[in-house]
Amino acid sequence: MPDPRRTPLHALHLELGAKMVSFAGYELPVQYPMGVMQEHQHTRAHAGLFDVSHMGQVVIRGDGYADAARALEALIPADILGLTENRQRYGLLTSDEGGILDDLMLANRGDHLFLVVNAARKADDLAHLRARMDGVEITEIPDRALLALQGPAAEKVLAPLAPEVAGMRFMDVASLRIDGVDCWVSRSGYTGEDGFELSVPADQSEELARKLLAHEEVAPIGLGARDSLRLEAGLCLHGHDIDEDTTPVEADLGWSIQKLRRQGGAREGGFPGAETILSQLAEGPPRKRVGLRPEGRAPMREGVTLFADAEAETPTGRITSGGFGPTVGGPVAMGYLPVELATPGTTVHGELRGKRLPLTVTALPFTPANFKR
C-alpha cells in the first residue's frame, strides 16, 4: 500500500492532539482530545470544524453551463439543466446495471459545473466522467482544501468574516472573500445541521482554519463524530450504505431523481441503468434502506445479519452502518430489508455474538435536520 496522503491541515491536526487514521487513502483525524461523544454533541449544540480536504473537487466546462449540464445528465439521473445559478443539488452517478457508482454534490456556477465527490471514488469518478462525456473539459482541483463548518452556530461564526453568508439558504453556493481569502462556499454539509462547506486555496487553509477555531463556539471534529452525526441524520456513506449493488430506489434516494427524468417526464431516462431505476420508481423496489433501533445499549455495527424473527433460518438483510447515537441516547443503525419488513414499527432480529437480538424499524432521520431553508 502506498503511504496515505496528507491534507494541507495535517500539521494543525497534530498540533491539536488529533489521533490520526488512514481513510480513503489519506491520513485524517479520527478524534481530538475532546473525544468522539463530546465532539458529536458540540457540533449539535455549537459548531464543529471538519477537514474534508480528502474529497475530490472537480470543475466541468462546456460551451456554457447548459452544454456541461446536458453532458452530465447523461450520467446522473437528476435535473441538472434546470438547476438555478448558484444552487447545488445532490446527485448519483449510476452504473449501467442501475447501481450507485458514487454520490456527489453538483453546483451551477454560472458558466461551469462544480462537483464534490467522495475521496475513495475520486480517481474512478474522474475516469468515468472522462470516458463517458464528450465535448467538455473536466478538471480536478488539487490545490484547494475543503473545510466544513457545521452546527447551529455556524452562521454566527462565519458572518463576521463574510456578512453575505447570512443571506444564503440551504444548498446555496457563492464565491466569497472570507477574512481576505477567496473561498467557494456552499450552505450545506453532511451532519444534518446547518453549516457551510468552504473550498479554500490550500496555502491559505491553515490560516483560515485557525481563525475559525479561535471562535469560542468552534471545536475541531474528527471522522468518528462525522460518522455518528451523518448516521443520526440518516445520510448514506458510499461503500457502506450505497454501492454498485444498491439502486437509488432501494437506497431510498429516489427524491434525488426529479420528475422530469422519470417515466413520462420531459427528459425521461437517458442515464445509465435507467430501465432498472425507472421501473423500480414506478413499481417499487424489492428491498429498502431503513433506520433501525437496536434494543438495549449495545450498538449493532455494519455486517450484522438481520432475520425476520428470532427463529428464522434464512437471513433477510444486513446492517450497513451502525453505532451509538449520542443525540438519540442509544444505538442506531441503517440497513436493507425486504419491502414487506420495511415499515416503521416492525421488529426484526440481528445476530450479535451468536445471540438474536431485537431491533425496531424506524423512520429516518433519527435526529431531525436543522437546515436553513
TILUM-248972 format. One record per residue (C-alpha): residue number from 1; x, y, z; chain. Coordinates in nm, 3 decimals. Layout:
BEGIN
NUM; X; Y; Z; A
...
END
This chain:
BEGIN
1; 0.000; 0.000; 0.000; A
2; 0.132; 0.350; -0.079; A
3; 0.171; 0.584; 0.218; A
4; -0.150; 0.773; 0.291; A
5; -0.166; 1.125; 0.152; A
6; -0.183; 1.427; 0.380; A
7; -0.421; 1.722; 0.367; A
8; -0.293; 2.082; 0.390; A
9; -0.410; 2.085; 0.755; A
10; -0.205; 1.781; 0.861; A
11; 0.037; 1.974; 1.086; A
12; -0.253; 2.158; 1.251; A
13; -0.427; 1.828; 1.335; A
14; -0.112; 1.700; 1.507; A
15; -0.071; 2.029; 1.694; A
16; -0.432; 1.997; 1.816; A
17; -0.360; 1.647; 1.952; A
18; -0.556; 1.451; 1.692; A
19; -0.543; 1.075; 1.674; A
20; -0.475; 1.007; 1.305; A
21; -0.604; 0.714; 1.098; A
22; -0.584; 0.607; 0.736; A
23; -0.911; 0.671; 0.548; A
24; -0.974; 0.662; 0.171; A
25; -0.601; 0.689; 0.102; A
26; -0.549; 0.985; 0.337; A
27; -0.417; 1.029; 0.689; A
28; -0.703; 1.203; 0.872; A
29; -0.805; 1.285; 1.231; A
30; -1.048; 1.029; 1.376; A
31; -1.081; 1.227; 1.701; A
32; -0.924; 1.503; 1.909; A
33; -0.866; 1.505; 2.289; A
34; -1.232; 1.610; 2.340; A
35; -1.336; 1.260; 2.224; A
36; -1.597; 1.139; 1.976; A
37; -1.901; 1.169; 2.206; A
38; -1.828; 1.530; 2.310; A
39; -1.727; 1.627; 1.955; A
40; -2.062; 1.497; 1.830; A
41; -2.259; 1.685; 2.097; A
42; -2.054; 2.002; 2.047; A
43; -2.142; 2.003; 1.676; A
44; -2.515; 1.962; 1.750; A
45; -2.507; 2.241; 2.012; A
46; -2.248; 2.487; 1.876; A
47; -2.020; 2.448; 1.572; A
48; -1.760; 2.195; 1.462; A
49; -1.482; 2.236; 1.207; A
50; -1.410; 1.932; 0.987; A
51; -1.121; 1.884; 0.745; A
52; -1.279; 1.722; 0.437; A
53; -0.993; 1.809; 0.203; A
54; -0.968; 1.442; 0.101; A
55; -1.288; 1.486; -0.104; A
56; -1.247; 1.542; -0.478; A
57; -1.319; 1.888; -0.623; A
58; -1.397; 1.887; -0.995; A
59; -1.487; 2.156; -1.249; A
60; -1.674; 2.070; -1.572; A
61; -1.679; 2.327; -1.851; A
62; -1.859; 2.308; -2.185; A
63; -1.983; 2.567; -2.429; A
64; -2.166; 2.744; -2.144; A
65; -2.344; 2.590; -1.845; A
66; -2.625; 2.423; -2.043; A
67; -2.374; 2.232; -2.253; A
68; -2.193; 2.094; -1.945; A
69; -2.525; 2.022; -1.770; A
70; -2.664; 1.830; -2.068; A
71; -2.349; 1.618; -2.083; A
72; -2.366; 1.538; -1.710; A
73; -2.738; 1.449; -1.730; A
74; -2.632; 1.153; -1.946; A
75; -2.457; 1.010; -1.635; A
76; -2.671; 1.136; -1.343; A
77; -3.050; 1.091; -1.304; A
78; -3.122; 1.449; -1.196; A
79; -3.244; 1.778; -1.339; A
80; -2.908; 1.950; -1.384; A
81; -3.014; 2.174; -1.675; A
82; -3.288; 2.327; -1.460; A
83; -3.062; 2.392; -1.161; A
84; -3.063; 2.766; -1.086; A
85; -2.733; 2.954; -1.094; A
86; -2.556; 2.946; -0.755; A
87; -2.761; 2.649; -0.631; A
88; -2.638; 2.296; -0.570; A
89; -2.804; 1.957; -0.575; A
90; -2.729; 1.602; -0.451; A
91; -2.678; 1.357; -0.736; A
92; -2.583; 0.996; -0.808; A
93; -2.350; 0.854; -1.071; A
94; -2.532; 0.537; -1.178; A
95; -2.395; 0.221; -1.339; A
96; -2.538; 0.053; -1.648; A
97; -2.700; -0.202; -1.413; A
98; -2.867; 0.070; -1.206; A
99; -2.624; 0.062; -0.913; A
100; -2.460; 0.365; -0.749; A
101; -2.101; 0.437; -0.855; A
102; -2.085; 0.740; -0.626; A
103; -2.297; 1.009; -0.463; A
104; -2.189; 1.369; -0.502; A
105; -2.277; 1.737; -0.484; A
106; -2.307; 1.936; -0.806; A
107; -2.341; 2.314; -0.833; A
108; -2.435; 2.558; -1.110; A
109; -2.157; 2.820; -1.104; A
110; -2.289; 3.025; -1.396; A
111; -2.051; 2.919; -1.673; A
112; -1.944; 2.582; -1.530; A
113; -2.038; 2.293; -1.300; A
114; -1.858; 2.237; -0.969; A
115; -1.865; 1.884; -0.824; A
116; -1.758; 1.746; -0.486; A
117; -1.706; 1.369; -0.498; A
118; -1.607; 1.106; -0.242; A
119; -1.236; 1.059; -0.176; A
120; -1.233; 0.681; -0.224; A
121; -1.408; 0.721; -0.563; A
122; -1.218; 1.028; -0.688; A
123; -0.995; 0.854; -0.945; A
124; -1.278; 0.623; -1.061; A
125; -1.522; 0.912; -1.097; A
126; -1.279; 1.122; -1.300; A
127; -1.202; 0.827; -1.529; A
128; -1.577; 0.757; -1.568; A
129; -1.662; 1.121; -1.646; A
130; -1.378; 1.149; -1.898; A
131; -1.468; 0.823; -2.070; A
132; -1.841; 0.896; -2.096; A
133; -1.861; 1.275; -2.151; A
134; -1.775; 1.428; -2.489; A
135; -1.702; 1.789; -2.575; A
136; -1.647; 1.908; -2.218; A
137; -1.337; 1.987; -2.015; A
138; -1.309; 1.801; -1.684; A
139; -1.055; 1.939; -1.435; A
140; -0.969; 1.812; -1.090; A
141; -0.882; 2.096; -0.848; A
142; -0.599; 1.952; -0.635; A
143; -0.472; 2.279; -0.486; A
144; -0.775; 2.366; -0.272; A
145; -0.858; 2.238; 0.076; A
146; -1.217; 2.175; 0.185; A
147; -1.339; 2.276; 0.532; A
148; -1.685; 2.205; 0.673; A
149; -1.816; 2.432; 0.949; A
150; -2.124; 2.258; 1.089; A
151; -2.371; 2.328; 1.367; A
152; -2.633; 2.582; 1.477; A
153; -2.367; 2.847; 1.550; A
154; -2.205; 2.818; 1.203; A
155; -2.362; 3.137; 1.065; A
156; -2.280; 3.334; 1.380; A
157; -1.915; 3.226; 1.346; A
158; -1.880; 3.293; 0.972; A
159; -2.090; 3.609; 0.927; A
160; -1.842; 3.849; 1.095; A
161; -1.578; 3.730; 0.841; A
162; -1.819; 3.729; 0.540; A
163; -2.153; 3.908; 0.605; A
164; -2.302; 3.764; 0.281; A
165; -2.334; 3.415; 0.434; A
166; -2.630; 3.533; 0.646; A
167; -2.837; 3.570; 0.327; A
168; -2.758; 3.218; 0.200; A
169; -3.005; 2.934; 0.245; A
170; -2.958; 2.556; 0.241; A
171; -2.787; 2.446; -0.085; A
172; -2.696; 2.799; -0.198; A
173; -2.341; 2.842; -0.332; A
174; -2.131; 3.158; -0.368; A
175; -1.777; 3.284; -0.424; A
176; -1.690; 3.497; -0.122; A
177; -1.389; 3.657; 0.040; A
178; -1.368; 3.524; 0.394; A
179; -1.118; 3.715; 0.603; A
180; -0.939; 3.810; 0.280; A
181; -0.932; 3.453; 0.140; A
182; -1.112; 3.369; -0.187; A
183; -1.350; 3.084; -0.097; A
184; -1.614; 2.882; -0.282; A
185; -1.889; 2.849; -0.024; A
186; -2.197; 2.627; -0.004; A
187; -2.454; 2.627; 0.273; A
188; -2.459; 2.252; 0.316; A
189; -2.287; 1.964; 0.489; A
190; -2.331; 1.604; 0.595; A
191; -2.426; 1.625; 0.961; A
192; -2.797; 1.715; 0.949; A
193; -2.709; 2.055; 1.098; A
194; -2.697; 2.398; 0.939; A
195; -2.349; 2.478; 0.816; A
196; -2.113; 2.566; 0.535; A
197; -1.854; 2.391; 0.322; A
198; -1.562; 2.612; 0.224; A
199; -1.327; 2.538; -0.067; A
200; -1.011; 2.730; 0.018; A
201; -0.673; 2.771; -0.159; A
202; -0.455; 2.505; 0.009; A
203; -0.181; 2.751; 0.106; A
204; -0.431; 2.970; 0.297; A
205; -0.638; 2.691; 0.452; A
206; -0.449; 2.659; 0.781; A
207; -0.471; 3.032; 0.845; A
208; -0.848; 3.030; 0.788; A
209; -0.893; 2.712; 0.996; A
210; -0.707; 2.876; 1.287; A
211; -0.924; 3.187; 1.254; A
212; -1.243; 2.978; 1.275; A
213; -1.110; 2.765; 1.563; A
214; -1.030; 3.082; 1.757; A
215; -1.406; 3.142; 1.794; A
216; -1.528; 3.021; 2.134; A
217; -1.812; 2.817; 1.978; A
218; -1.589; 2.622; 1.736; A
219; -1.409; 2.294; 1.811; A
220; -1.216; 2.066; 1.572; A
221; -1.411; 1.747; 1.491; A
222; -1.276; 1.415; 1.360; A
223; -1.407; 1.135; 1.140; A
224; -1.555; 0.945; 1.436; A
225; -1.811; 1.214; 1.516; A
226; -1.861; 1.288; 1.145; A
227; -1.979; 0.928; 1.111; A
228; -2.215; 0.931; 1.412; A
229; -2.358; 1.270; 1.304; A
230; -2.434; 1.155; 0.948; A
231; -2.576; 0.825; 1.075; A
232; -2.821; 1.003; 1.309; A
233; -2.911; 1.228; 1.013; A
234; -2.992; 0.915; 0.806; A
235; -2.729; 1.002; 0.544; A
236; -2.558; 0.735; 0.333; A
237; -2.187; 0.656; 0.325; A
238; -2.075; 0.528; -0.015; A
239; -1.911; 0.185; 0.001; A
240; -2.127; 0.101; 0.303; A
241; -2.494; 0.204; 0.272; A
242; -2.479; 0.252; -0.104; A
243; -2.263; 0.091; -0.372; A
244; -2.283; -0.068; -0.715; A
245; -2.514; -0.339; -0.578; A
246; -2.778; -0.093; -0.449; A
247; -3.011; 0.108; -0.670; A
248; -3.115; 0.467; -0.586; A
249; -3.470; 0.341; -0.522; A
250; -3.361; 0.063; -0.285; A
251; -3.140; 0.318; -0.106; A
252; -3.447; 0.544; -0.060; A
253; -3.276; 0.817; -0.264; A
254; -3.550; 0.840; -0.526; A
255; -3.608; 1.201; -0.415; A
256; -3.281; 1.294; -0.590; A
257; -3.436; 1.198; -0.926; A
258; -3.663; 1.486; -1.028; A
259; -3.997; 1.422; -1.202; A
260; -3.881; 1.529; -1.546; A
261; -3.619; 1.248; -1.557; A
262; -3.881; 0.984; -1.460; A
263; -4.133; 0.792; -1.670; A
264; -4.348; 1.043; -1.860; A
265; -4.111; 1.332; -1.781; A
266; -3.983; 1.578; -2.040; A
267; -3.629; 1.431; -2.024; A
268; -3.722; 1.077; -1.918; A
269; -3.430; 0.836; -1.875; A
270; -3.118; 0.882; -2.081; A
271; -2.886; 0.790; -1.791; A
272; -2.705; 0.460; -1.712; A
273; -2.933; 0.197; -1.558; A
274; -3.248; 0.395; -1.649; A
275; -3.455; 0.087; -1.727; A
276; -3.400; -0.070; -1.384; A
277; -3.423; 0.256; -1.190; A
278; -3.734; 0.394; -1.363; A
279; -3.924; 0.067; -1.332; A
280; -3.839; 0.050; -0.959; A
281; -3.954; 0.412; -0.915; A
282; -4.286; 0.324; -1.078; A
283; -4.344; -0.022; -0.928; A
284; -4.140; -0.018; -0.607; A
285; -3.810; -0.195; -0.520; A
286; -3.774; -0.546; -0.372; A
287; -3.587; -0.414; -0.067; A
288; -3.530; -0.083; 0.102; A
289; -3.280; 0.102; 0.319; A
290; -3.431; 0.157; 0.664; A
291; -3.345; 0.303; 1.001; A
292; -3.307; 0.053; 1.287; A
293; -3.306; 0.098; 1.665; A
294; -3.147; -0.197; 1.847; A
295; -3.299; -0.267; 2.191; A
296; -3.071; -0.206; 2.487; A
297; -2.738; -0.022; 2.484; A
298; -2.517; -0.240; 2.264; A
299; -2.460; -0.099; 1.914; A
300; -2.506; -0.330; 1.615; A
301; -2.248; -0.243; 1.353; A
302; -2.200; -0.288; 0.981; A
303; -2.218; -0.652; 0.869; A
304; -2.466; -0.774; 1.133; A
305; -2.711; -1.017; 0.969; A
306; -3.083; -0.945; 1.002; A
307; -3.361; -1.204; 1.038; A
308; -3.741; -1.169; 1.024; A
309; -3.770; -1.321; 1.375; A
310; -3.569; -1.491; 1.648; A
311; -3.616; -1.839; 1.496; A
312; -3.587; -1.767; 1.122; A
313; -3.321; -1.972; 0.946; A
314; -3.276; -1.755; 0.636; A
315; -3.133; -1.403; 0.670; A
316; -3.349; -1.123; 0.529; A
317; -3.096; -0.841; 0.525; A
318; -2.791; -0.683; 0.684; A
319; -2.680; -0.371; 0.866; A
320; -2.472; -0.134; 0.653; A
321; -2.393; 0.133; 0.918; A
322; -2.432; 0.121; 1.294; A
323; -2.306; 0.270; 1.615; A
324; -2.405; 0.470; 1.920; A
325; -2.613; 0.783; 1.855; A
326; -2.512; 1.038; 2.119; A
327; -2.806; 1.271; 2.044; A
328; -3.052; 0.982; 2.030; A
329; -2.901; 0.843; 2.350; A
330; -2.882; 0.485; 2.226; A
331; -2.765; 0.262; 1.942; A
332; -2.877; 0.342; 1.586; A
333; -2.824; 0.163; 1.257; A
334; -2.922; 0.154; 0.891; A
335; -2.957; -0.148; 0.670; A
336; -3.157; -0.318; 0.399; A
337; -3.474; -0.523; 0.446; A
338; -3.736; -0.666; 0.209; A
339; -4.013; -0.411; 0.150; A
340; -4.264; -0.617; 0.349; A
341; -4.045; -0.579; 0.661; A
342; -3.950; -0.213; 0.597; A
343; -4.249; -0.044; 0.765; A
344; -4.158; 0.164; 1.074; A
345; -4.257; -0.021; 1.391; A
346; -4.171; -0.366; 1.251; A
347; -3.949; -0.581; 1.476; A
348; -3.662; -0.775; 1.319; A
349; -3.367; -0.957; 1.478; A
350; -2.993; -0.910; 1.441; A
351; -2.738; -1.178; 1.519; A
352; -2.477; -1.045; 1.762; A
353; -2.217; -1.281; 1.911; A
354; -2.437; -1.584; 1.846; A
355; -2.749; -1.427; 2.001; A
356; -3.059; -1.298; 1.821; A
357; -3.147; -0.952; 1.949; A
358; -3.447; -0.740; 1.850; A
359; -3.435; -0.415; 1.650; A
360; -3.722; -0.185; 1.556; A
361; -3.753; -0.044; 1.205; A
362; -3.752; 0.335; 1.250; A
363; -3.826; 0.627; 1.017; A
364; -3.519; 0.826; 0.912; A
365; -3.365; 1.058; 1.014; A
366; -3.315; 0.964; 1.379; A
367; -3.239; 1.330; 1.455; A
368; -3.441; 1.599; 1.273; A
369; -3.247; 1.815; 1.027; A
370; -3.175; 2.178; 1.117; A
371; -3.112; 2.325; 0.772; A
372; -3.182; 2.692; 0.700; A
373; -3.442; 2.672; 0.422; A
END
